[in-house]
Amino acid sequence: MTGPVLSFAGAWDCHTHIYHSRYPVAPGATLRPADATTDDYLRVQRVLGTSCVVVVTPSTYGTDNSSTVDAIAAYGDGARGVAVVGADVPDAELARLHAAGVRGIRFNLTLPAPVSLDDLPALAARIAGHGWHVQLNLPPEWLPDAAGMLSALPVPMVFDHYGHLPIGQRAGEHAYRVIADLVSAGKAWVKLSGPYIESLEGAPHYGDMQPLAARYLQLAPERMVWGSDWPHPTVRARGGEAVDDASVLQTFLAWCCSACSADTAYRVLVGNPQALYGNT
């Protein structure tokens, strides 16, 4: 490839992580990828053609958000973060994280976590004044029982990785309906990131994920954002083949064009994330 994938300016990559041996691993952490630094990501960014990035604290570091805060500072004005906090996080720490560029907190409950779903309502109430959102990485089978609680949250929510909906399973359809109702009500966003996580077909095109992408894009293109999930920690952890970031983005652009209008990709990659993450 001779140039970046994207031909328009201001695009966001809404889901990345940073790993480095200088950050202490949380007790009980099961996902421990090799180093993946800001310099490494900047090389990927040049290939993709994105200019803004969201850094998400990985489960590896528990509630230590140093990797995310340091990365935001290194990337500069075009960066935002999503932190992981405990239920007892001090208000002063939330204020510090906001000043550093954090705009949400993540509940990653597919791996060992410092919080539980029961902590979500109280933490959501505490971050509401900052204009933050909650980012949810949940087992999809939990969603029907959690629907009432989620709809009552005082902040928006963002579902990671297509909502982790399993392909061709009834649990996936039930979970989709919960997510779709929240999206339609203006309460939720979906990250169309990491298609390889649930894909059974695999690289290079993850074609079995295309129908789900189309459903989301047709449901509410104004509530969708895209992320690379770089450096693809779950793939690396299970010894899978390297992910071609340029190819994954090219496939996603094709899905946007086939599902909706020609400007859908611009909306998902530029306008939507600016609305979600660009607040001061």
Order of alpha helices (4+ residues) and beta strands (2+ residues): beta-alpha-beta-alpha-beta-alpha-beta-alpha-beta-alpha-beta-alpha-beta-alpha-beta-alpha-alpha-alpha
